[in-house]
Amino acid sequence: MYNLELLKQHLETNWGTSTDKKGQIPDPIKKMSEDFSVLEFTPSEKHDFWIYSTLGMSTDNPANLI
């Protein structure tokens, strides 16, 4: 199993503080894993562009994939 907190820390070390945008993604059939996140990284001193990264996308049971 993945340690999602360590993965998130790694991303934030390289890209800066993130905001979780999962709440803005429609999930009408409630198939998204509780562990799933979409992280948004705003432009910063480290990069001059927006970055979006999924986190926890592959932790779900294969029988429940979207």
SVG drawing of the C-alpha trace seen along z (x, -y; Angstrom):
<svg xmlns="http://www.w3.org/2000/svg" viewBox="-25 -33 37 40">
<polyline fill="none" stroke="black" stroke-width="0.4" points="0.0,0.0 1.2,-3.5 1.9,-6.1 -0.1,-8.9 1.1,-11.5 4.7,-10.8 3.9,-11.1 2.1,-14.4 5.1,-15.7 7.4,-14.8 5.2,-16.7 5.0,-19.7 8.7,-19.7 9.2,-20.0 6.2,-22.1 5.1,-24.0 1.9,-24.0 -1.1,-22.3 -4.8,-22.6 -7.0,-19.5 -9.6,-20.1 -11.4,-16.7 -14.6,-18.4 -14.9,-20.2 -15.0,-17.0 -18.4,-15.5 -18.8,-11.9 -22.5,-11.1 -22.1,-7.3 -19.8,-7.6 -17.0,-5.6 -14.1,-7.8 -11.9,-6.3 -11.8,-8.2 -8.0,-8.3 -8.2,-10.0 -7.2,-13.6 -6.5,-16.1 -3.8,-18.5 -3.4,-21.9 -0.1,-23.8 -0.1,-27.5 2.8,-29.2 5.6,-29.9 9.3,-30.7 10.0,-27.1 7.8,-27.1 5.9,-29.7 2.9,-27.5 0.0,-25.7 0.5,-22.0 -2.3,-19.4 -1.5,-16.0 -3.6,-13.0 -2.8,-11.3 -4.2,-8.0 -5.8,-7.2 -4.5,-3.6 -5.3,-2.6 -8.8,-1.5 -9.9,2.1 -9.7,3.0 -13.3,4.1 -14.3,0.6 -12.4,-1.4 -14.3,-4.2"/>
</svg>
